[in-house]
């Protein structure tokens, strides 16, 4: 039968092992929740994904409008000419002969 000294040494060794395992568990839990590859990183990636999806939706809408404009311009009908003229007026500031162009400055 083991004496009390052997039991105390065994319990001390087991206590040390338990403390080490608890510390290891705490370190791994911290890493799992707060590191770049853990829960916090996953939350950041989800937010980034939502942002990129929103941007992709905006770009898809822009592409849809540009495609519609190209189709109107390719049609060659009078609407096509009107679309070219409207684009030249808005983007390039073009005016027709006999028209007067007024530029009103915004003083804010």
C-alpha distances in whole Angstrom, upper triangle without the diagonal:
4,6,10,12,10,10,14,15,14,16,19,19,19,22,24,24,25,28,29,29,31,33,34,35,37,39,40,41,43,45,45,47,49,50,53,51,49,51,53,54,55,57,59,60,61,63,65,65,67,69,70,71,73,75,75,77,79,80,81,83,85,85,86,89,90,90,93,95,95,96,99,100,100,102,105,107,108,105,103,106,105,102,103,105,102,100,102,103,100,98,101,103,106,109,113,116,118,114,113,110,109,105,104,102,99,99,95
4,7,8,6,7,10,11,11,13,15,16,16,19,20,21,22,25,26,27,28,30,31,32,34,36,37,38,40,42,42,44,46,47,50,48,47,48,50,52,53,54,56,57,58,61,62,63,65,67,68,69,71,72,73,75,77,78,78,81,83,83,84,87,88,88,91,93,93,94,97,98,98,100,103,105,106,103,101,104,103,100,100,103,100,97,100,101,97,96,98,101,104,107,110,113,115,112,111,107,106,103,101,99,96,96,92
4,6,6,7,9,10,11,13,15,16,17,19,20,22,23,25,26,27,29,31,32,33,35,37,38,39,41,42,43,45,47,47,51,49,48,49,51,53,54,55,57,58,59,62,63,64,66,68,69,70,72,73,74,76,78,79,80,82,84,84,86,88,89,90,92,94,94,96,98,99,99,102,104,106,107,104,103,105,104,101,101,104,101,98,101,102,98,96,99,101,104,108,111,114,116,112,111,108,106,103,102,99,96,96,92
4,5,5,6,9,10,10,12,14,15,16,18,20,21,22,24,25,26,28,30,31,32,34,36,37,39,40,41,43,44,45,49,48,46,47,49,51,52,53,55,56,57,59,61,62,64,66,67,68,70,71,72,74,76,77,78,80,82,82,84,86,87,88,90,92,93,94,96,97,98,100,103,104,106,102,101,103,102,99,99,102,99,96,99,99,96,94,97,99,102,105,109,112,113,110,109,105,104,100,99,96,93,93,89
4,5,5,6,9,10,11,12,14,15,17,18,20,21,23,24,26,27,29,30,31,33,35,36,37,39,40,42,43,44,47,46,45,46,48,50,51,52,54,55,57,59,60,61,63,65,66,67,69,70,71,73,75,76,77,79,81,81,83,86,86,87,89,91,92,93,96,96,97,99,102,104,105,101,100,102,101,98,98,100,98,95,97,98,95,93,96,98,101,104,107,111,112,109,108,104,102,99,98,95,92,92,88
4,5,5,6,9,10,11,12,14,15,17,18,20,21,22,24,26,27,28,30,32,33,34,36,38,39,41,42,42,46,44,43,45,46,48,49,51,53,54,55,57,58,59,61,63,64,65,67,69,69,71,73,74,75,77,79,79,81,84,84,85,87,89,89,91,93,94,95,97,100,101,103,99,98,100,100,96,97,99,96,94,96,97,93,91,94,96,100,103,106,109,111,108,106,103,101,98,97,94,91,91,88
4,5,5,6,8,10,10,12,14,15,16,18,20,21,22,24,25,27,28,30,31,32,34,36,37,38,40,41,44,43,41,42,44,46,47,49,51,52,53,55,56,57,59,61,62,63,65,67,68,69,71,72,73,76,77,78,79,82,83,83,85,87,88,89,92,93,93,95,98,100,101,97,96,99,98,94,95,97,94,92,94,95,91,90,93,95,98,101,104,108,109,106,105,101,100,96,95,92,89,89,86
4,5,5,6,8,10,10,12,14,15,16,18,20,21,22,24,25,27,28,30,31,33,34,36,37,38,39,43,42,40,41,43,45,46,47,49,51,52,54,55,56,58,60,61,62,64,66,67,68,70,71,72,75,76,77,78,81,82,82,85,86,87,88,91,92,92,94,97,99,100,96,95,98,97,93,94,96,93,90,93,94,90,88,91,93,96,99,103,106,108,104,103,99,98,94,93,90,87,87,83
4,5,5,6,9,10,11,12,14,15,16,18,20,21,22,24,26,27,29,30,32,33,34,36,37,38,41,40,39,40,42,43,45,46,48,49,51,53,54,55,57,59,60,61,63,64,65,67,69,70,71,73,75,75,77,79,80,81,83,85,85,87,89,90,91,93,96,97,99,95,94,96,95,92,92,94,92,89,91,92,89,87,90,92,95,98,101,105,106,103,102,98,97,93,92,89,86,86,83
4,5,5,6,9,10,11,12,14,15,16,18,20,21,22,24,26,27,28,30,32,33,34,36,37,40,38,37,38,40,42,43,45,46,48,49,51,52,53,55,57,58,59,61,63,63,65,67,68,69,71,73,73,75,77,78,79,81,83,83,85,87,88,89,91,94,95,97,93,92,94,94,90,90,93,90,88,90,91,87,85,88,90,94,97,100,103,105,102,101,97,96,92,91,88,86,85,82
4,5,5,6,8,10,10,12,14,15,16,18,20,21,22,24,25,26,28,30,31,32,34,35,38,37,35,37,38,40,41,43,45,46,47,49,51,51,53,55,56,57,59,61,62,63,66,67,67,70,71,72,74,76,77,77,80,82,82,83,86,87,87,90,92,94,95,92,90,93,92,88,89,91,89,86,88,89,85,84,87,89,92,95,98,102,103,100,99,95,94,90,89,86,83,83,80
4,5,5,6,9,10,10,12,14,15,16,18,20,21,23,24,26,27,29,30,32,33,33,37,36,34,36,37,39,40,42,44,45,46,48,49,51,52,54,55,57,59,60,61,63,65,66,67,69,70,71,73,75,76,77,79,81,81,83,85,86,87,89,92,93,94,91,90,92,91,87,88,90,87,85,87,88,84,82,85,87,90,94,97,100,102,98,97,93,92,89,87,85,82,81,78
4,5,5,6,9,10,11,12,14,15,16,18,20,21,23,24,26,27,28,30,31,32,35,34,33,34,36,38,39,41,42,43,45,47,48,49,51,53,54,55,57,58,59,61,63,64,65,67,69,69,71,73,74,75,77,79,79,81,83,84,85,87,90,91,93,89,88,90,89,86,86,88,86,83,85,86,83,81,84,86,89,92,95,99,100,97,96,92,91,88,86,84,81,81,77
4,5,5,6,9,10,10,12,14,15,16,18,20,21,22,24,26,26,28,30,31,34,32,31,32,34,36,37,38,40,41,43,45,46,47,49,51,52,53,55,57,57,59,61,62,63,65,67,67,69,71,72,73,75,77,77,79,81,82,83,85,88,89,91,87,86,88,88,84,84,87,84,81,84,85,81,79,82,85,88,91,94,97,99,96,95,91,90,86,85,82,80,79,76
4,5,5,6,9,10,10,12,14,15,16,18,20,21,22,24,25,27,28,29,33,32,30,31,33,35,36,37,39,40,42,43,45,46,48,49,51,52,54,55,56,58,60,61,62,64,66,67,68,70,71,72,74,76,77,78,81,82,82,84,87,89,90,86,85,87,86,83,83,86,83,80,83,83,80,78,81,83,86,89,92,96,97,94,93,89,88,84,83,80,77,77,74
4,5,5,6,9,10,11,12,14,15,17,18,20,21,23,24,26,27,27,31,30,28,30,32,33,35,36,38,39,41,42,44,45,47,48,49,51,53,54,55,57,59,60,61,63,65,65,67,69,70,71,73,75,75,77,79,80,81,83,86,87,88,85,84,86,85,81,82,84,81,79,81,82,78,76,79,81,84,88,91,94,96,92,91,88,86,83,81,79,76,76,72
4,5,5,6,9,10,10,12,14,15,16,18,20,21,22,24,26,26,29,28,26,28,30,31,33,34,36,37,39,41,42,43,45,47,47,49,51,52,53,55,57,58,59,61,63,63,65,67,68,69,71,73,73,75,77,78,78,81,84,85,86,83,82,84,83,80,80,82,80,77,79,80,77,75,78,80,83,86,89,93,94,91,90,86,85,82,81,78,75,75,72
4,5,5,6,9,10,10,12,14,15,16,18,20,21,22,24,25,28,27,25,26,28,30,31,33,34,36,37,39,40,41,43,45,46,47,49,51,52,53,55,56,57,60,61,62,63,66,67,67,70,71,72,73,76,77,77,79,82,84,85,81,80,83,82,78,79,81,78,76,78,79,75,74,77,79,82,85,88,92,93,90,89,85,84,80,79,77,74,74,70
4,5,5,6,9,10,10,12,14,15,16,18,20,21,22,23,27,26,24,25,27,29,30,31,33,35,36,38,39,40,42,44,45,46,48,50,51,52,54,55,57,59,60,61,63,65,66,67,69,70,71,73,75,76,77,79,82,83,84,81,79,82,81,77,78,80,77,74,77,77,74,72,75,77,80,83,86,90,91,88,87,83,82,78,77,74,71,71,68
4,5,5,6,9,10,11,12,14,15,17,18,20,21,21,25,24,22,24,26,27,29,30,32,33,35,36,38,39,41,42,43,45,47,48,49,51,53,54,55,57,58,59,61,63,64,65,67,69,69,71,73,74,75,77,80,81,82,79,77,80,79,75,76,78,75,73,75,76,72,70,73,75,78,82,85,88,90,87,85,82,80,77,76,73,71,70,67
4,5,5,6,9,10,10,12,14,15,16,18,20,20,23,22,20,22,24,25,27,28,30,31,33,35,36,37,39,41,41,43,45,46,47,49,51,52,53,55,57,57,59,61,62,63,65,67,67,69,71,72,73,75,78,79,80,77,76,78,77,73,74,76,74,71,73,74,71,69,72,74,77,80,84,87,89,85,84,81,79,76,75,72,70,70,66
4,5,5,6,9,10,10,12,14,15,16,18,19,23,22,19,21,22,24,25,27,29,30,31,33,35,36,37,39,40,42,43,45,46,48,50,51,52,54,55,56,58,60,61,62,64,66,66,68,70,71,72,74,77,78,79,76,75,77,76,72,73,75,72,70,72,73,69,68,71,73,76,79,82,86,87,84,83,79,78,74,73,70,68,67,64
4,5,5,6,9,10,11,12,14,15,16,17,21,20,18,20,21,23,24,26,27,29,30,32,33,35,36,38,39,41,42,44,45,47,48,49,51,53,54,55,57,59,60,61,63,65,65,67,69,70,71,73,76,77,78,75,73,76,75,71,72,74,71,68,71,71,68,66,69,71,74,77,80,84,85,82,81,77,76,72,71,68,66,65,62
4,5,5,6,9,10,11,12,14,15,16,19,18,16,18,20,21,23,24,26,27,29,31,32,33,35,36,37,39,41,42,43,45,47,48,49,51,52,53,55,57,58,59,61,63,63,65,67,68,68,71,73,75,76,73,71,74,73,69,70,72,69,67,69,70,66,65,67,70,73,76,79,82,84,81,80,76,75,71,70,68,65,65,62
4,5,5,6,8,10,10,12,14,15,18,17,15,16,18,20,21,22,24,25,27,29,30,31,33,35,36,37,39,40,41,43,45,46,47,49,51,51,53,55,56,57,59,61,62,63,65,66,67,69,72,74,75,71,70,72,71,68,68,71,68,65,68,69,65,63,66,68,72,75,78,81,83,79,78,75,74,70,69,67,64,64,61
4,6,5,6,9,10,11,12,13,17,16,14,15,16,18,20,21,23,24,26,27,29,30,32,33,35,36,38,39,40,42,44,45,46,48,50,51,52,54,55,56,59,60,61,62,65,66,66,69,71,73,74,70,69,71,70,67,67,69,67,64,66,67,63,62,65,67,70,73,76,80,81,78,76,73,71,68,67,64,62,61,58
4,5,5,6,9,10,10,11,14,14,12,14,15,17,19,20,21,23,25,26,27,29,31,32,33,35,37,38,39,41,43,43,45,47,48,49,51,53,54,55,57,59,59,61,63,64,65,67,70,71,72,69,67,70,69,65,65,67,65,62,64,65,62,60,63,65,68,71,74,78,79,76,75,71,70,67,65,63,60,60,57
4,5,5,6,9,10,10,13,12,10,12,14,15,16,18,20,21,22,24,25,27,29,30,31,33,35,36,37,39,41,41,43,45,46,47,49,51,52,52,55,57,57,59,61,62,62,65,67,69,70,67,65,68,67,63,64,66,63,61,63,64,60,59,62,64,67,70,73,77,78,75,74,70,69,66,65,63,60,60,57
4,5,5,6,8,10,13,12,9,10,12,14,15,16,18,20,21,23,24,25,27,29,30,31,33,35,36,37,39,40,41,44,45,46,48,50,51,52,54,55,56,58,60,61,62,64,67,68,69,66,64,67,66,62,63,65,62,60,62,63,59,58,61,63,66,69,72,75,77,74,73,69,68,65,63,61,58,58,55
4,5,5,6,7,11,11,9,10,11,13,14,15,17,19,20,21,23,24,26,27,29,30,32,33,35,36,38,39,41,43,44,45,47,49,50,51,53,54,55,57,59,60,61,63,66,67,68,64,63,65,64,61,61,63,61,58,60,61,57,56,59,61,64,67,70,73,75,72,70,67,65,62,61,58,56,56,52
4,6,6,5,8,8,6,9,10,11,13,14,15,17,19,20,21,22,25,26,27,29,31,32,33,35,36,37,39,41,42,43,45,47,47,48,51,52,53,55,57,58,58,61,63,65,66,63,61,63,62,59,59,61,59,56,58,59,56,54,57,59,62,65,68,72,73,70,69,65,64,61,60,58,55,55,52
4,6,6,9,7,4,6,8,9,10,12,14,15,16,19,20,21,23,24,25,27,29,30,31,33,35,36,37,39,40,41,43,45,46,47,49,51,51,53,55,56,57,59,62,63,64,61,60,62,61,57,58,60,58,55,58,58,55,53,56,58,61,64,68,71,73,69,69,65,64,61,60,57,55,55,52
4,6,9,9,5,5,6,9,10,10,12,14,15,17,18,20,21,23,24,25,27,29,30,32,33,35,36,38,39,40,42,44,45,46,48,50,51,52,54,55,56,58,61,62,63,60,58,61,60,56,57,59,56,54,56,57,53,52,55,57,60,63,66,69,71,68,67,63,62,58,57,55,52,52,49
4,7,8,6,6,5,7,10,10,11,13,15,16,17,19,21,22,23,25,27,28,29,31,33,34,35,37,38,40,41,43,44,45,48,49,50,52,54,55,55,58,60,62,62,59,58,60,59,55,56,58,55,52,55,55,52,50,53,55,58,61,64,68,69,66,65,61,60,56,55,53,50,50,47
4,5,5,7,6,6,9,11,11,13,15,16,17,19,21,21,23,25,26,27,28,31,32,33,34,37,38,38,41,43,43,44,47,48,49,50,53,53,54,57,59,61,62,58,57,59,58,54,55,57,54,51,54,54,51,49,52,54,57,60,63,67,68,65,64,61,59,56,55,53,50,50,47
4,6,8,7,4,8,10,9,10,13,14,14,16,18,19,19,22,24,24,25,28,29,29,31,34,34,35,37,39,40,41,43,45,45,47,49,50,51,53,56,57,58,55,53,55,55,51,51,53,51,48,50,51,48,46,49,51,54,57,60,64,65,62,61,58,57,53,53,50,48,48,45
4,7,8,5,7,10,10,10,13,15,15,16,19,20,20,22,24,25,26,28,30,30,31,34,35,35,38,40,40,41,44,45,45,47,50,50,51,53,56,58,59,55,54,56,56,52,52,55,52,49,52,53,49,47,50,53,56,59,62,65,67,64,63,60,59,56,55,53,51,51,48
4,6,5,6,9,10,11,13,15,15,16,19,20,21,22,25,26,27,29,31,31,33,35,36,37,39,41,42,43,45,46,47,49,51,52,53,55,57,59,60,57,55,58,57,53,54,56,53,51,53,54,51,49,52,54,57,60,63,67,68,65,64,61,60,57,56,54,51,52,49
4,5,5,6,9,10,11,13,14,15,17,19,20,21,23,25,25,27,29,30,31,33,35,36,37,39,41,41,44,45,46,48,50,51,52,54,56,58,59,55,54,56,55,52,53,55,52,50,52,53,49,48,51,53,56,59,62,66,67,64,63,60,58,55,54,52,50,50,47
4,5,5,6,9,10,11,12,14,16,17,19,20,22,23,24,26,28,29,30,32,33,35,36,38,39,41,43,44,45,47,49,50,51,53,55,57,58,54,53,55,54,50,51,53,50,48,50,51,47,46,49,51,54,57,60,63,65,61,60,57,56,53,51,49,47,47,44
4,5,5,6,9,10,10,12,14,15,16,18,20,21,22,24,26,27,28,30,31,32,34,36,37,38,41,42,43,44,47,47,48,50,53,55,56,52,51,53,52,48,49,51,48,46,48,49,45,44,47,49,52,55,58,62,63,60,59,56,55,51,51,48,46,46,44
4,5,5,6,9,10,10,12,14,15,16,18,20,21,22,24,25,26,29,30,31,33,35,36,37,39,40,41,43,45,46,47,49,52,53,54,51,49,52,51,47,48,50,48,45,48,48,45,43,47,49,52,55,58,61,63,60,59,55,55,52,51,49,46,47,44
4,5,5,6,9,10,11,13,14,15,17,19,20,21,23,25,26,27,29,30,32,34,35,36,38,40,41,42,44,45,46,48,51,52,53,49,48,51,49,46,47,49,46,44,46,47,43,42,45,47,50,53,56,60,61,58,57,53,52,49,48,46,44,44,41
4,5,5,6,9,10,11,12,14,16,17,18,20,21,23,24,26,27,29,30,32,33,34,37,38,39,41,43,43,45,47,49,51,51,48,47,49,48,44,45,47,44,41,44,44,41,39,42,44,48,51,54,57,59,55,54,51,50,47,46,44,41,42,39
4,5,5,6,9,10,10,12,14,15,16,18,20,21,22,24,26,26,28,30,31,32,34,36,37,38,40,41,42,44,47,49,49,46,45,47,46,42,43,45,43,40,43,44,40,38,42,44,47,50,53,56,58,55,54,51,50,47,46,44,42,43,40
4,5,5,6,9,10,10,12,14,15,16,19,20,21,23,24,25,27,29,30,31,33,35,36,37,39,40,41,43,46,47,48,45,44,46,45,41,42,44,42,39,42,43,39,38,41,44,46,49,52,56,57,54,54,50,49,47,46,44,42,43,40
4,5,5,6,9,10,11,13,14,15,17,19,20,21,23,24,26,28,29,30,32,33,35,36,38,39,41,42,45,46,47,43,42,44,43,40,41,43,40,37,40,41,37,36,39,41,44,47,50,53,55,51,51,47,46,43,42,41,38,39,36
4,5,5,6,9,10,11,12,14,15,16,18,20,21,22,24,26,27,28,30,32,33,34,36,37,38,41,43,44,45,42,40,43,42,38,39,41,38,35,38,39,35,34,37,39,42,45,48,51,53,50,49,46,45,42,41,40,37,38,36
4,5,5,6,9,10,10,12,14,15,16,18,20,21,22,24,25,26,29,30,31,32,35,36,37,39,41,43,44,40,39,41,40,37,38,40,37,35,38,39,35,34,37,39,42,45,48,51,53,50,50,46,46,43,43,41,39,40,38
4,5,5,6,9,10,11,12,14,15,17,19,20,21,23,24,26,27,29,30,32,33,35,36,38,40,42,42,39,38,40,39,35,37,39,36,34,36,37,34,33,36,38,41,44,46,50,51,48,48,45,44,41,40,39,37,38,36
4,5,5,6,9,10,11,12,14,16,17,18,20,22,23,24,26,27,29,30,32,33,35,37,39,40,41,37,36,38,37,33,34,36,34,31,34,34,31,30,33,35,38,41,44,47,49,45,45,42,41,38,37,36,34,35,33
4,5,5,6,9,10,10,12,14,15,16,18,20,21,22,24,26,26,28,30,31,32,34,37,38,39,36,34,37,36,32,33,35,33,30,33,34,30,29,32,34,37,40,43,46,48,45,45,41,41,38,38,37,35,36,34
4,5,5,6,9,10,10,12,14,15,16,19,20,21,23,24,25,27,29,30,31,33,36,37,38,34,33,36,35,31,32,35,32,30,33,34,30,29,33,35,37,40,43,46,48,45,45,42,41,39,39,38,36,38,36
4,5,5,6,9,10,11,13,14,15,17,19,20,21,23,24,26,28,29,30,32,35,36,36,33,32,34,33,29,30,32,30,27,31,31,28,27,30,32,35,38,40,44,46,42,42,39,38,36,35,34,32,34,32
4,5,5,6,9,10,11,12,14,16,16,18,20,21,22,24,26,27,28,30,33,34,35,31,30,32,31,27,28,30,28,25,28,29,25,24,28,30,32,35,38,42,43,40,40,37,36,34,34,33,31,33,31
4,5,5,6,9,10,10,12,14,15,16,18,20,21,22,24,25,26,28,31,32,33,30,29,31,30,27,28,30,28,25,28,29,26,25,28,31,33,36,38,42,44,41,41,38,38,36,36,35,33,36,34
4,5,5,6,9,10,11,13,14,15,17,19,20,21,23,24,26,27,30,31,32,28,27,30,29,25,27,29,26,24,28,28,25,25,28,30,32,35,37,41,43,40,40,37,37,35,35,34,33,35,33
4,5,5,6,9,10,11,12,14,16,17,18,20,22,23,24,26,29,29,30,26,25,28,26,23,24,26,23,21,24,25,22,21,25,27,29,32,34,38,40,37,37,33,33,31,31,31,29,31,30
4,5,5,6,9,10,10,12,14,15,16,18,20,21,22,24,27,28,29,25,24,26,25,22,23,25,23,20,23,24,21,20,23,26,28,31,33,37,39,36,36,33,34,32,32,31,30,33,31
4,5,5,6,9,10,10,12,14,15,16,19,20,21,23,25,27,28,24,23,26,25,21,23,25,23,21,24,26,23,22,25,28,29,32,34,38,40,37,38,35,35,34,34,34,33,36,34
4,5,5,6,9,10,11,12,14,15,17,19,20,21,24,25,26,22,21,24,23,19,21,23,21,19,22,23,20,20,23,26,27,30,32,36,37,35,35,32,33,31,31,31,30,33,32
4,5,5,6,9,10,11,12,14,16,17,18,20,22,23,24,21,19,22,21,17,18,20,18,16,19,20,17,17,20,22,24,27,29,33,35,32,32,30,30,28,29,29,28,31,30
4,5,5,6,9,10,10,12,14,15,16,18,21,22,23,20,18,21,21,17,18,21,19,17,20,22,19,18,21,24,25,28,30,34,36,33,34,32,32,31,32,32,31,34,34
4,6,5,6,9,10,11,13,14,15,17,20,21,22,18,17,20,20,16,18,21,19,17,20,22,20,19,23,25,26,28,30,34,36,33,34,32,33,32,33,33,32,35,35
4,5,5,6,9,10,11,12,14,16,18,19,19,16,15,17,16,13,15,17,15,13,17,18,16,16,19,21,22,25,26,30,32,30,31,28,29,28,29,30,29,32,32
4,5,5,6,9,10,10,12,14,16,18,19,15,14,16,16,12,13,16,14,12,15,17,15,15,18,20,21,24,25,29,31,29,30,28,29,28,29,30,30,33,33
4,5,5,6,9,10,10,12,15,17,18,15,13,16,17,13,14,18,17,15,18,20,19,18,21,23,24,26,27,31,33,31,33,31,32,31,33,33,33,37,36
4,5,5,6,9,10,11,14,14,16,12,11,15,14,11,13,16,15,14,17,19,18,18,20,22,23,25,26,29,32,29,31,29,31,30,32,33,33,36,36
4,5,5,6,9,10,12,13,14,11,9,12,11,8,9,13,11,10,13,15,14,14,17,19,19,21,22,26,28,26,28,26,28,27,29,30,30,34,34
4,5,5,6,9,11,13,14,12,9,12,13,10,10,14,14,12,14,17,17,16,18,20,20,23,23,27,30,28,30,28,30,29,31,32,33,36,37
4,5,5,6,9,11,13,11,9,12,13,11,12,15,15,14,17,19,19,19,21,23,23,25,25,28,31,29,31,30,32,32,34,35,36,39,39
4,5,5,7,8,10,7,5,9,10,7,9,12,12,12,15,17,17,17,19,21,20,22,22,25,28,26,28,27,29,29,31,33,34,37,38
4,5,6,8,9,8,4,7,9,7,7,11,11,11,13,15,16,16,17,19,18,20,20,23,26,25,27,26,28,28,31,32,33,37,38
4,5,8,11,10,7,10,12,11,11,14,15,14,16,19,20,19,20,23,21,23,23,26,29,28,30,29,32,32,34,36,37,40,41
4,5,9,8,6,9,12,11,12,15,16,16,18,20,21,21,22,24,23,24,23,26,29,28,31,30,33,33,35,37,38,42,43
4,7,8,5,7,10,10,10,13,15,15,16,19,20,20,21,23,21,22,21,23,26,26,29,28,31,32,34,36,38,41,42
4,5,5,7,9,10,11,13,14,16,17,19,20,21,22,23,21,22,20,23,25,25,28,28,30,32,34,36,37,41,42
4,5,5,6,9,10,11,12,14,15,16,18,20,20,21,19,19,17,20,22,21,24,25,27,29,31,34,35,39,40
4,5,5,6,9,10,10,12,14,15,16,18,19,20,18,18,18,21,23,22,24,24,26,27,29,32,33,37,38
4,5,5,6,9,10,11,12,14,15,16,17,19,17,18,17,20,23,22,24,24,26,27,30,32,33,36,38
4,5,5,6,9,10,11,12,14,15,16,16,14,15,14,17,19,19,21,21,24,25,28,30,31,35,37
4,5,5,6,8,10,10,12,14,15,15,13,13,13,16,18,17,19,19,22,23,25,27,29,33,34
4,5,5,6,9,10,11,12,13,14,13,15,15,18,21,19,21,20,22,23,25,27,28,31,32
4,6,5,6,9,10,10,11,13,11,13,13,17,19,18,20,19,21,22,24,26,28,31,33
4,5,5,6,9,10,10,10,8,9,10,13,16,14,16,15,18,19,22,24,26,29,31
4,5,5,6,8,10,10,9,10,11,15,17,15,16,15,17,17,20,22,23,27,28
4,5,5,6,8,9,9,12,13,17,19,17,18,16,18,18,20,22,23,26,28
4,6,5,5,7,6,9,11,14,17,15,16,14,16,16,19,21,22,26,28
4,6,6,5,5,7,9,13,15,12,13,11,13,13,16,18,20,23,25
4,6,6,8,10,13,16,18,15,15,12,14,13,15,16,18,21,23
4,6,8,11,15,18,20,17,17,14,15,14,17,17,19,22,23
4,6,9,12,15,18,15,15,13,14,13,16,17,19,23,24
4,7,10,13,15,12,12,9,11,10,13,15,17,20,23
4,7,10,12,10,11,9,12,12,16,18,20,24,26
4,7,8,6,8,7,10,12,16,18,21,24,27
4,6,5,8,9,13,15,19,22,24,28,30
4,6,8,11,14,17,20,23,26,30,32
4,7,10,13,16,19,23,26,29,32
4,7,10,13,16,19,22,25,28
4,7,10,13,16,19,22,25
4,7,10,13,16,19,22
4,6,10,13,16,19
4,6,10,12,15
4,6,9,12
4,6,9
4,6
4
